[in-house]
Amino acid sequence: MTETLNLVRPDAELVGDAMGEGPDVLLLHAGGESRLVWRPVMSMLSARGFRSVAFDQRGHGESTGSPQDGVLAYGGDAMAMIGQLQSPVVVGGSLGGFALMLALEALEGEVAGLVLADVTPAPDPELTHAYLSPRGGLGASPIVEDILSRSEQMTRIVAALRLPVLLICGGERSPIDEKARAGFSSLAPHARIEIVEGAGHLVARDAPDELSRHIVDFVESKNVRARR
């Protein structure tokens, strides 16, 4: 059973689902996806005693707003979502991950742990454009340029994080290569990195079962901050 959620923002209305009972886990999808991509993860979390929450990000699915609003608007949305939850573990894929990085600049103390699914704070512009351009011309999207322009800010945020962090990367089809993973490790030496060999950039869509196992292992681990 799922519960439908509505989060009213000054310039958008966000629609989400909640499933299960227990400690909160917030799931934010990648650009071009919707909250439905998280259903396998939500089902596994529910079976293990967690409450998961997944919203359609602005301009996606049933939510209003637009990617033209810029990545800071996504970060503000993520802050509002976190504010409605109790010390959640937060999980973000691609665009969702950038939104969470921005939110954690102010709200790290309100979060039990961070999972990033195939996203790092300073993506290589050349690799990013090469990956996105064949996919409907996304490489020229203003939101992509906005994200790339904020790499320094997001790098600073991640370097300052002290909460538990898990980076889950796709395999050879992912734009997050070995160099990017090494760079992330230097920023967040305490972070754990897992590779899902059969997945590309959209891990939640490509390998939902394996992604679910990694997320469940993380939220159940002793390293995650105690819930208040």
Secondary structure by P-SEA (a helix, b strand, c coil): cbbbbbbbccccccccccccccbbbbbbbccccccccaaaaaaaaaaabbbbbbccccccccccccccccaaaaaaaaaaaaaaccccbbbbcaaaaaaaaaaaccccccccbbbbccccccccaaaaaaaccccccccccaaaaaaaaaaaaaaaaaaacccbbbbbbbcccccccaaaaaaaaaacccbbbbbccccccccccccaaaaaaaaaaaaacccccccc
